[in-house]
């Protein structure tokens, strides 16, 4: 008996950031980038301010809600007891170091339906780079 495995589309995108001066990333750059990305994405797409995502009428159509508070599928048999499913993205710094002190790269790996929010992801990463990563004392502003 053959068991069919689900097919999940996966795409990797590499983003290049450049700053006016030397970049000093925090000790845990992945966490800082994820936080800056999430903050920029929510600020970009949220039209119902000061409402928790799980109470928002737009949560099923929202890029932030889908990417950061990923709801399990309504007809899911395996995830029905959980309030959130695994997020459809991974942020990853490449293993090779940056070529200069004023540039860095970030890979964004998108799974399944997370890819439909790609334009929002580009905009949020650009905004996060312009606002700075990890607080003002760590990373200079960068352009995507």
HUWOKA-V634806 format. One line per field, one symbol per residue. ss: DSSP state (~ for helix, > for strand, _ for the rest). phi: phi as a letter, one per 20 degrees, with the letter a starting at -180 (. if undefined). burial: # if it has 9 or more other ideal C-beta (glycine too) atoms within 8 Angstrom, else .. A space follows every 10 residues. Layout:
ss=???
phi=???
burial=???
This chain:
ss=_________> >>>>>>>>>_ ________~~ ~~~~~~~~~~ ~~~~~_____ __~~~___~~ ~_~~~~~~__ __________ ________>> >>________ __>>>>>>>> >~~~~~~~~~ ~~~~~~~~~~ ~_________ _>>_
phi=.edfefddfc cdcddddcdf cfecffgdff ffffffffff ffffdfddfm cggfdefege ddffgffdcg ffgfdfeedf edebdgfebc dbeffeffeb fdcbcceddd dlfgffdggf fgffffffff endmnffddf fcde
burial=.......... ..###.#.#. ..#.##..## .###.##### ##.###.... ..#..#.##. .######### ##...#..#. ....#..##. ###....... .######### #..##.##.# ########## .###...### ####
